[in-house]
Amino acid sequence: MRLALADLNLHHGTNRVRRLMREAGIYSVMSRRFNKPTTTVDYRQRPNLIRPLPEANV
């Protein structure tokens, strides 16, 4: 909103813009930062039993 007012040559402080937005019921929409999900394993990994087998048996 502050940038929109600056385009109209109306320069106001941050606190005034915050108060006017609160009185008008206008809220900013914030986007959340994407956090890549991680996996944690509490047990030891099991061995790959298929790897040593020939391809015909798999």
N, C-alpha and C positions, 0 to 999 in steps of 0.2 A: 504494500500500500504506500510505503514511503517513496518508492521509485515512481509509482503512478502519480503521486502528488508532485514529485520533482519534475516530471514531464510537463505538468501544468504550471510550472514556476511557483509552486507552493512548497516552501521548504519549512518543515517542522521537525522537531526533535523526536527521538525514538519513543520516549515516554509519553509524549502527547499522542503519537500515532497509536501506541498500545492502548491508551485510555479510550481514544475514539473508537477503535476496533472493538474493545470490550463493551462499550455502551451500545454499539450498533449490532452486537452479536456476531461479529465476523471473526472466524478463527482460521489460522493458517493450517495448511495440510502438510504435515511432515512425512517424508518417506523414510522407512527404516532401511538401514544398511543390511545387505544380504550377508549372512554368515553361513559359510559352507559347513554342512553337517559333518561331524567327525564321529568315528567309531572307536570305542575303547573296548579292549578285550581283557577280561580278568583271568582267563585261563590260557594255558599253553596251546599253541597252534597244533592241530593234528597233522600228521604226515600225509603227503599226497600218495595214495596207494595205487592210483591209476597210471601215473607217469611211467613206471618201469614196465608196464604191460605192453605187449605188441598191439599194433593198431587193429588187427583183425579181431582180437578178443574184446576190445573196447566197443 
